[in-house]
Amino acid sequence: MSKITTVIDIGSNSMRMVVLEKSSRFAFSLINETKSRVKISEGCYENGGNLQEIPMERAYQSLKSFLNISNALKSRKVLCVATSALRDAPNSKVFLNRVKNDLGLSIKVIDGEKESYFGGVATSNLLHDDEFITIDIGGGSTEFCFVKDKKILKSISLNIGTVRIKELYFNKNNINGAKDYILENLKKVFEQNIEIPSKAVGIGGSIRTLSKMIMVKNEYPLDAIHGFTYDVNKEKELFENILKADTNEELQEFGVKKDRFDTIKEGTFIFKTIIDELKIKEVVTSGVGVREGVYLTDLLRNSNHRFPNNFNVSVKSLLDRFELNEKQSAYFGNNAKKIFEVLKPLHKLDDKFKELLVVSSKLHSVGSSLNFYKKNDNAFEFILNGLNYDFQHTSRVIVAHTIKFSKKSLPKQSDIEEYKELLPNIETMQWLSFMIALNIAVNTDFSCPKVNYILADNILQLELPNRSFLINSYIEKLELPKDLFLEIL
C-alpha cells in the first residue's frame, strides 16, 4: 500500500474523503478529512431512481476539488467507492464515464452487502467493543453488520435512507407509511437467525449529529465523538422532541446545525424506529465507517482484515510519529507491569488499569517533542485527542491524566474535577500517578536499569543494579500513596 492513500466515499447525501498516512506496517494516521454535502441522489427517487443533472454537477465539481487536495498532499493511491444512489440509478454510467474520462478517476460502485462489510471492518478494528450490531444510516440505504468477538458474522443492506424516506413519504406527509415501510424492511434483519445484541454501533451523519446533541445537552466533558456511548432510554425524549419540531428554529434550539435541517427528522425517525424494533439499549457512536473500512481491507488484506492480537493502531501511530525510542518505550512498558504487579496487594486495582499504565508509560514523553518545559500538559492535551481508535473514552481520559500527573506530587481531587465523570476515584488516580512517576524516576539517566521490586508489608524495596545519586534523588522526592513506604537497597 502507498504511504499516503486517499479514500473517497460517494454517498447518497454526502461525499466524504479521508487521506491517511501509513507510518509502519499496520499503523497510520489521518492527515485530512473533507466532506461535501452534494446530495447526489436529490430528486432521483421521485424520478425512477435516475440521477439529476444539478446534483451530478455538484458531485463532479466536488470530486475535482477532492482530487486537488489529494494531489497537494502527495497521495499516491486513490480508492473511490460509491454506494446506494449510484448502484440504484439506471443512468449512473453517465456520471461514472464523465468522471473517468475527465478526471481519470475510476469509481467502484459497491453493493449494499459490501458497504455493510466495510463498516463492520472499520468498527471491529477501530472501536474497543467486540460484540455489537452496526447501524449505518445513509441517504439511500441503511446497513447492518453483526459483529461478535470482533469477527463479522453477517452483513445486510436495506433500502432505507434519509433522502429516500423524505422524498417517498415525509414530503407527502405519510409518516405512517414511512414506519410501515421501515418495519417491513427490518424483517430481513430478524430472518438471519442471529441473536441481536443490545448494543449498537451507530455510523453515519444523522447518528453522529444526534450524539453531538446528546453530548452538549449532558455537558459531556470530552469533545470526542468516536466511541461516545449513551443509554438509549435516557435520550429518547430528545428524539421525540426532534420529531415533533415544526420549524427549523425549533430544531436549532435542540442543537441541530443548519446543514442537517433537511434530513435530521428523517434520520431520527429511521434510527428511533430501528432501535425500538431491535430493542437496542446502548449506542456507541462511530467516527469511522465505509472510508476507513475500504482502507483497512487494503491494509490488512493478508490478515483477514483484522489487526494482530494486542495491537493498538493509536499507540503505535503515536510512537511512530513522535519517533519515540523503541528501546525506551519497551522498557517503560515492561517496567510498568512489574511495578503494578508487585504493588497489587496494596492498590488492589483491576488489571485493566495495568494495561492503561503500560500505555501511559510508553507515551509519557510525547509532550517533550512539543515543548519540554510543558511536556506533561502538552502530552495531556495531545493524548485526549490523539488516542482516537480502539480506546473507550474512560480509558483515553485515564491515560491522559496518568501522564499529566507523572510528577513528584500526587494529584488532588480538584485536579480531576473537570473529567470526574470519566475517571475512577482519586485514590486510583494517585496510585497510577505514583507508579508512572516511579517508572520514570528509575530511568532518569536513560540507562534502562533492571530494577528488582520487593514488597515487604507496606514497604516497597527497590534493588538498583548501580547506586546512582541522580536516580536516588529523584526517587526520594516522590510523594507516596497513603500507607506506602519506600526503601532503596
C-alpha positions in Angstrom: 0.0 0.0 0.0 1.2 3.5 -0.8 2.4 5.5 2.1 -0.3 8.2 1.6 -3.7 6.9 0.5 -6.9 8.8 -0.3 -10.3 7.1 0.1 -13.4 8.8 -1.3 -16.9 7.6 -0.4 -19.7 8.9 -2.6 -22.9 8.5 -0.6 -26.5 9.5 -1.5 -26.3 12.6 0.7 -22.7 13.4 1.3 -19.4 12.8 -0.4 -16.5 12.3 2.0 -12.8 11.9 1.7 -10.0 10.8 4.1 -6.3 11.0 3.4 -4.3 8.6 5.6 -0.6 8.3 6.0 1.0 4.9 6.8 3.8 5.1 9.4 4.7 1.4 9.8 3.3 -2.0 8.8 -0.1 -1.5 10.4 0.0 2.0 11.8 -1.5 5.0 10.2 -2.8 8.5 11.0 -5.4 10.8 9.4 -3.9 13.8 7.7 -7.0 15.2 6.0 -10.8 14.7 6.1 -13.1 16.6 3.8 -16.9 16.5 3.4 -19.2 17.9 0.8 -23.0 17.5 1.0 -23.5 17.2 -2.7 -26.8 15.3 -2.3 -26.2 13.4 -5.5 -29.4 11.5 -5.0 -31.6 14.6 -4.7 -34.7 14.2 -6.8 -33.8 10.7 -8.0 -36.3 8.7 -6.0 -39.2 10.8 -7.5 -37.8 10.2 -11.0 -37.4 6.5 -11.3 -34.1 6.5 -9.4 -32.4 8.5 -12.2 -29.6 10.9 -11.1 -30.5 14.5 -11.9 -28.2 17.0 -13.7 -27.7 19.6 -11.0 -26.8 17.1 -8.2 -24.4 15.3 -10.6 -22.7 18.5 -11.4 -22.3 19.3 -7.7 -20.7 15.9 -7.2 -18.4 16.3 -10.2 -17.1 19.7 -9.1 -16.6 18.4 -5.5 -14.6 15.4 -6.9 -12.3 17.8 -8.8 -11.7 19.7 -5.5 -11.1 16.4 -3.6 -8.5 15.3 -6.1 -6.8 18.7 -5.9 -6.4 18.2 -2.1 -5.2 14.6 -2.6 -2.6 15.7 -5.1 -1.4 18.5 -2.9 -0.9 16.0 -0.1 1.1 13.8 -2.5 -1.2 10.9 -2.2 0.0 8.0 -4.4 -3.2 6.0 -4.3 -6.8 6.9 -4.6 -9.6 4.5 -3.8 -13.1 5.7 -4.6 -16.4 3.9 -3.9 -20.0 4.8 -4.5 -23.0 3.4 -2.6 -26.8 3.4 -2.8 -27.5 6.4 -5.2 -25.2 5.2 -7.9 -25.9 1.5 -7.6 -29.6 2.2 -7.8 -29.5 4.8 -10.6 -30.3 3.5 -14.2 -28.2 6.4 -15.6 -25.2 6.1 -13.3 -22.9 5.3 -16.2 -23.4 8.9 -17.4 -21.7 10.2 -14.2 -19.2 7.3 -13.9 -17.9 7.8 -17.5 -17.6 11.5 -17.2 -15.5 11.2 -14.1 -13.4 8.5 -15.6 -12.8 10.5 -18.9 -12.4 13.9 -17.4 -10.7 13.3 -14.1 -9.1 9.9 -14.7 -10.8 8.5 -11.6 -12.3 5.1 -11.6 -15.3 4.8 -9.2 -16.1 1.4 -7.9 -19.9 1.0 -7.3 -20.3 -1.4 -4.4 -23.3 -3.4 -3.4 -25.1 -3.0 -0.1 -23.6 -6.1 1.5 -20.0 -4.8 0.7 -20.9 -1.4 2.0 -22.1 -3.0 5.3 -19.0 -5.2 5.4 -16.7 -2.1 5.1 -18.5 -0.5 8.1 -18.0 -3.8 10.0 -14.3 -3.9 9.3 -13.8 -0.3 10.4 -15.7 -0.6 13.6 -14.4 -4.0 14.7 -10.8 -2.8 14.3 -11.1 0.8 15.5 -13.6 0.5 18.4 -12.9 -1.1 21.7 -16.2 -3.0 21.8 -16.2 -6.6 20.4 -19.9 -7.6 20.2 -22.5 -5.3 18.6 -24.6 -4.6 15.5 -23.7 -1.7 13.3 -26.5 0.7 12.1 -25.3 2.8 9.2 -28.0 5.3 8.1 -27.3 6.9 4.7 -29.3 8.9 2.3 -30.5 5.9 0.2 -29.9 2.8 2.4 -29.2 1.6 5.9 -26.6 -1.1 6.6 -26.4 -3.6 9.4 -23.4 -5.7 10.3 -23.3 -8.4 13.1 -20.0 -8.4 15.0 -19.1 -10.9 17.7 -15.6 -11.3 19.2 -14.5 -8.7 16.7 -15.5 -11.1 13.8 -18.0 -10.2 11.2 -20.9 -12.7 11.2 -23.3 -11.2 8.6 -23.6 -8.0 6.5 -27.1 -6.7 5.4 -28.2 -3.7 3.5 -31.8 -2.4 3.3 -33.3 0.3 1.1 -34.0 2.7 4.0 -32.4 6.1 3.8 -33.0 9.7 4.8 -33.3 11.1 1.3 -35.4 8.1 0.1 -37.8 8.3 3.1 -38.0 12.1 2.7 -39.0 12.0 -1.0 -41.2 9.0 -0.9 -43.0 9.6 2.4 -42.2 12.7 4.5 -42.7 15.1 1.6 -46.2 13.6 1.2 -46.8 13.8 5.0 -47.2 10.0 5.0 -45.5 9.2 8.3 -47.4 6.0 9.0 -46.4 4.8 5.5 -42.8 5.5 6.3 -42.9 3.5 9.5 -44.7 0.6 7.8 -42.0 0.6 5.1 -39.2 0.6 7.6 -40.7 -2.2 9.7 -41.3 -4.3 6.6 -37.7 -4.0 5.5 -36.4 -4.7 9.0 -37.9 -8.2 8.8 -34.7 -9.2 6.9 -32.6 -8.4 10.0 -34.7 -10.8 12.1 -34.6 -13.5 9.4 -30.8 -14.0 9.9 -31.3 -16.2 12.9 -28.6 -14.4 14.7 -29.1 -13.1 18.2 -29.4 -9.3 18.0 -27.0 -7.6 20.5 -28.4 -5.0 22.9 -25.5 -2.7 21.9 -25.5 -0.9 18.5 -22.6 1.0 16.9 -24.1 4.0 15.1 -22.5 5.1 11.8 -23.4 8.0 9.5 -24.0 11.7 9.7 -27.5 11.5 11.2 -26.4 9.3 14.1 -23.3 11.4 14.8 -25.4 14.6 14.8 -27.7 13.0 17.4 -24.7 12.0 19.5 -23.2 15.5 19.4 -26.6 16.9 20.6 -26.7 14.5 23.5 -23.1 15.4 24.4 -24.0 19.1 24.5 -27.2 18.5 26.4 -25.5 16.4 29.1 -22.4 18.7 29.3 -20.2 15.8 28.4 -16.6 16.7 29.4 -14.7 15.1 26.4 -15.0 16.6 23.0 -14.6 13.4 21.0 -17.4 11.8 19.0 -15.8 8.4 18.2 -16.5 6.0 21.0 -19.1 8.2 22.7 -21.6 5.9 24.4 -25.1 6.5 25.8 -28.1 4.8 27.3 -30.9 4.8 24.7 -33.7 5.1 27.3 -32.2 8.3 28.8 -32.2 10.0 25.4 -35.5 9.1 23.8 -37.1 12.4 24.9 -34.6 14.3 22.6 -35.5 12.0 19.7 -39.2 12.7 20.3 -38.6 16.5 20.5 -36.8 16.5 17.2 -39.7 14.6 15.5 -42.3 17.0 17.0 -40.4 20.1 15.8 -42.4 22.1 13.3 -39.8 24.7 12.3 -36.0 25.0 11.7 -35.9 27.4 14.6 -37.1 24.7 16.9 -34.6 22.2 15.5 -31.8 24.8 16.1 -32.9 25.2 19.8 -32.3 21.5 20.2 -28.8 21.9 18.8 -29.3 20.8 15.2 -26.9 22.5 12.8 -28.2 24.2 9.6 -26.7 21.7 7.3 -28.8 19.0 8.9 -32.2 20.7 8.9 -33.2 18.9 5.7 -32.7 15.3 6.8 -32.4 15.2 10.6 -36.1 14.4 11.2 -36.0 11.6 8.7 -32.7 10.3 10.2 -34.0 10.5 13.7 -37.3 8.7 12.6 -35.4 5.9 11.0 -32.9 5.5 13.9 -35.6 5.6 16.6 -37.8 3.1 14.7 -34.8 0.7 14.3 -33.6 0.8 17.8 -37.1 0.4 19.2 -37.8 -2.6 17.0 -34.4 -4.2 17.7 -34.6 -3.4 21.4 -31.3 -1.6 21.5 -30.3 -0.5 25.0 -26.9 1.2 24.3 -25.4 3.1 21.4 -21.7 3.5 20.7 -21.0 6.3 18.2 -18.6 5.6 15.5 -16.5 8.3 13.8 -15.4 5.8 11.2 -17.3 3.9 8.5 -17.0 2.9 4.9 -13.9 5.0 4.1 -11.9 3.5 6.9 -13.2 0.1 6.0 -12.0 0.4 2.4 -8.6 1.5 3.7 -8.3 -1.3 6.2 -9.4 -4.1 3.8 -6.5 -3.0 1.7 -4.0 -2.5 4.6 -5.0 -5.8 6.2 -5.6 -7.9 3.1 -3.2 -10.5 4.2 -4.5 -10.9 7.8 -8.2 -11.4 7.3 -8.9 -7.7 7.6 -8.0 -7.7 11.3 -5.2 -6.2 13.2 -2.9 -8.6 15.1 -3.9 -9.5 18.6 -2.9 -6.9 21.2 -2.1 -4.4 18.5 -3.4 -0.8 19.0 -3.1 1.4 16.0 -3.4 4.7 18.0 -0.5 3.8 20.3 1.7 2.6 17.5 0.9 5.6 15.4 1.9 8.0 18.1 5.1 6.1 18.8 5.9 6.3 15.0 5.0 9.9 14.6 7.0 11.2 17.6 9.8 8.8 16.8 10.0 7.7 20.4 12.9 5.4 21.2 11.7 1.8 20.8 14.1 0.5 23.5 13.0 3.1 26.0 9.3 2.6 25.2 9.6 -1.2 25.6 11.5 -0.7 28.9 8.8 1.6 30.3 6.1 -0.8 29.3 7.7 -3.8 30.9 8.7 -1.9 34.0 5.2 -0.6 34.4 3.9 -4.2 34.6 6.5 -5.1 37.2 5.6 -2.1 39.4 1.9 -2.7 39.1 2.1 -6.4 39.9 4.4 -6.0 43.0 2.1 -3.3 44.4 -1.2 -5.1 43.7 -1.7 -6.3 47.3 -1.8 -2.6 48.3 -3.6 -0.9 45.4 -5.9 -3.8 44.6 -6.7 -2.4 41.1 -8.2 -4.3 38.3 -5.8 -5.5 35.6 -7.4 -3.1 33.1 -5.5 -0.3 34.9 -2.3 -2.2 34.3 -2.8 -2.0 30.6 -3.6 1.7 30.8 -0.4 2.2 33.0 1.6 0.5 30.3 0.2 2.7 27.5 0.8 5.8 29.7 4.3 4.8 30.4 5.1 4.2 26.7 3.6 7.5 25.6 4.5 9.8 28.5 7.3 11.6 26.6 5.2 12.6 23.5 4.9 16.1 25.0 8.6 16.6 25.1 8.7 17.0 21.3 6.2 19.9 21.5 7.7 21.8 24.5 10.0 20.2 27.0 9.1 22.6 29.8 5.3 21.9 29.3 5.7 18.3 28.4 3.1 16.9 30.8 0.4 19.4 29.9 1.2 19.1 26.2 1.0 15.3 26.4 -2.3 15.5 28.3 -4.0 17.6 25.6 -2.5 15.5 22.8 -3.5 12.2 24.3 -7.1 13.3 24.8 -7.3 13.9 21.1 -4.7 11.5 19.8 -5.9 8.2 21.1 -8.6 8.1 18.5 -9.0 4.4 17.9 -9.7 1.3 20.0 -10.0 3.2 23.2 -13.0 3.8 25.4 -13.4 7.4 26.4 -12.8 6.5 30.0 -9.5 4.8 29.0 -8.4 7.7 26.9 -9.0 10.2 29.8 -7.3 7.9 32.4 -4.2 7.6 30.2 -4.1 11.4 29.6 -4.4 12.2 33.3 -1.9 9.5 34.3 0.7 11.2 32.1 -0.3 14.6 33.3 0.3 13.6 36.9 3.6 11.7 36.3 5.2 14.1 38.7 6.7 14.1 42.1 3.5 15.1 43.8 0.2 13.2 43.7 -3.0 14.7 42.2 -5.7 16.1 44.4 -9.5 15.8 44.0 -9.6 19.3 42.5 -7.2 18.2 39.8 -9.6 15.6 38.4 -12.9 17.5 38.9 -13.4 18.6 35.2 -13.3 14.9 34.0 -14.6 13.2 37.1 -17.5 11.7 35.1 -14.9 9.6 33.1 -12.3 9.0 35.8 -12.0 6.5 38.7 -11.8 7.7 42.3 -8.9 9.9 43.4 -7.2 7.0 45.2 -6.9 5.1 42.0 -5.5 8.1 40.1 -3.0 8.6 42.9 -1.7 5.1 42.6 -1.4 5.4 38.8 0.3 8.7 39.2 2.8 7.3 41.7 3.5 4.1 39.6 4.2 6.0 36.4 6.3 8.6 38.3 8.4 5.8 39.9 8.8 4.2 36.5 10.2 7.4 35.0 12.3 8.1 38.1 14.2 4.8 38.0 15.2 5.6 34.4 16.1 9.2 34.9 19.5 8.7 33.2 18.0 6.6 30.3 20.2 3.6 31.3 17.2 1.2 31.4 18.3 -0.4 34.7 17.0 -3.8 35.7 15.3 -2.9 39.0 14.1 -5.6 41.3 11.0 -4.6 43.3 10.1 -6.3 46.6 7.0 -5.6 48.7 7.6 -6.3 52.4 4.4 -5.5 54.3 3.8 -1.8 53.3 7.4 -1.2 52.3 8.4 -1.2 48.6 12.0 -2.1 48.4 14.0 -1.2 45.2 17.1 -3.1 44.4 19.1 -1.0 41.9 22.0 -2.5 40.0 24.1 0.6 40.4 23.7 3.2 43.1 23.1 6.4 41.2 22.9 9.7 43.1 20.7 11.2 40.3 18.2 8.3 40.3 18.2 8.1 44.1 17.4 11.8 44.5 14.5 11.6 42.0 13.0 8.6 43.8 13.3 10.1 47.2 11.3 13.2 46.2 8.3 11.2 45.1 5.1 11.7 47.1 3.8 8.3 48.2 0.2 7.0 48.3 -1.3 6.5 51.7 0.3 3.8 53.9 3.1 3.1 51.4 6.8 3.4 52.3 9.8 3.3 50.0 13.3 1.9 50.6 16.2 1.9 48.2 18.5 -1.0 48.8 
